[in-house]
């Protein structure tokens, strides 16, 4: 009995686990879904559920990418601009076989620049990525001052189509999680990320290097992965809105950070899990969907998300915030 109680306590508090606190957010997400189903007639409708998946997919993709950077004690504030930049590139009057590869190459270069500034130039992650946010946003608004243009039909089909009767957005989520799972748990790289972040969180940033782990290279790669996922989210959004929009990624970086933190990933680094991030995304998507159904204004929604992020970070058990 004592053993079972101890196991449950560890799950509930995440004590002694590098996966973070994920069980409690899962319970909250389930309770939220049940409450919305009981109090609103629209929530359980198939159209709303399909819309919930489509609306939550960009957040899932960007949050998974953000998690890689957070695990090493960093942060990427440029991903919202990368999402907008991606839609602007795709809306140029160019064929899809040119623009689609281009957005991922450019996103990789943005991530590599972020990582280089953080690892080689010792620029604080917030300063480096915030600067990049403004740079990319400025370029985006030169390319596309207002929303408009048209994206390739192939991009639209990848989002609006279906396969075996299943909407394609579902496959976007599956592929995103499979790739992230392989990187985090099916490769040595994932072990290195946790080791690097654990050292940063404990105040020993060089701990991983002392064991022969190429920390700078792995951190730089984490930033590249983050922006590549942001570009993927941009492709998805471009297919949904069928145009380029310089504002479509606005505040998406904060939503991604909030989802990652809700899912139990410690912002000090070294602790977190893929399933926790998925749970955090689900909880935040349900919250947004519920507020929309209850006709809560977007301004109030933004304020509530800000309060939620502050509360989640304040409740994280940590020696210090590694930012």
Residue, then its C-alpha position, 0 to 999 in steps of 0.5 A: x500500500x505504501x509503495x503504491x501511494x509513493x508511486x502515485x505521489x511521484x507521478x502527481x508531483x513529478x518528484x525524481x523524474x526527468x519527465x516533469x509534471x504531466x499527470x495533473x495537467x492531463x487530469x485538468x484537460x480531461x476535466x475541462x473537456x467534460x465541463x465544456x461538453x456538459x455546458x455547451x451544446x457546440x463543443x461535442x459537434x463534429x465540426x467543432x472537434x475538427x476545428x479544434x484539431x485544425x486550430x491546435x495543430x500549429x500550436x502543437x508543431x511550434x510547441x514541440x519545436x520550442x521544447x527542444x530549446x527549453x530542454x537545454x535551458x534556452x528559449x526561442x522568441x523568434x518562432x512566431x515571426x518565422x511562422x509569418x515569414x513562411x506564409x509570406x514566402x509561400x504566397x509569392x508568385x512562385x511554384x511550390x517546388x521552389x517555395x516549400x523547400x526554400x522556407x525550410x532552408x531559410x528557417x534552418x538558417x534563422x535557427x542556426x543564427x540563433x544558436x550561433x549567437x547563443x553558443x559562440x557569441x554568448x548572447x542571452x537566448x532572450x536577447x538573441x531570439x528577440x532580436x531575430x524576431x524583429x529582423x524576420x518580422x521586418x523582412x516579412x512585412x517588406x514581402x507582405x505588408x498586408x495579408x494577401x497573395x495565394x499559396x500553391x494548391x499543393x499546400x492547400x491540399x496538404x491541409x484541407x484534404x483527407x487520406x483514407x477518410x481521415x482529415x490530413x491535419x491528424x497526420x500532421x500531428x502524427x508525423x510531428x510526434x513521431x519525428x520528435x519522439x525519434x529525436x528525443x527518445x530514439x537517438x543519442x541526441x535526445x540523451x545529450x539534450x537532457x544532460x545539457x539541460x540538467x547541467x544548466x539547471x543545476x548551475x553547472x553549464x559545463x557539466x555535459x562538456x566534462x563528459x565529452x558531450x558537444x554541448x554547443x553543437x547540440x544546442x545550436x541544433x536544438x535552435x535549428x530544430x525549433x525553427x524548422x518546426x515553426x516553418x512546418x507550422x507556417x506551411x500548415x497555417x498557409x494552407x488553412x488561410x490560403x494566403x500570406x499574413x505578416x501577423x498570423x504568427x503574432x504571439x505564437x511563441x508565447x502560446x508555445x512556451x505556455x503549452x510547454x510549461x503547462x506540460x511540465x517542461x522546466x524552463x530551467x532545462x533538463x526536465x520535460x517530455x513529449x507527451x507532457x507537451x502534447x497534454x499542455x497543447x491540448x489543455x491550452x487548445x481546449x481553453x481557447x476553444x472554450x473561451x471562443x464558445x463562451x464568447x470571451x473577447x480575444x483581449x481577455x483571452x490573451x490576458x488569461x493566457x499571460x496569467x496562466x503562463x506566470x502561474x505555471x512558471x511560478x509553481x515550477x519546482x526549481x533552483x533557478x530559472x535558467x534563462 
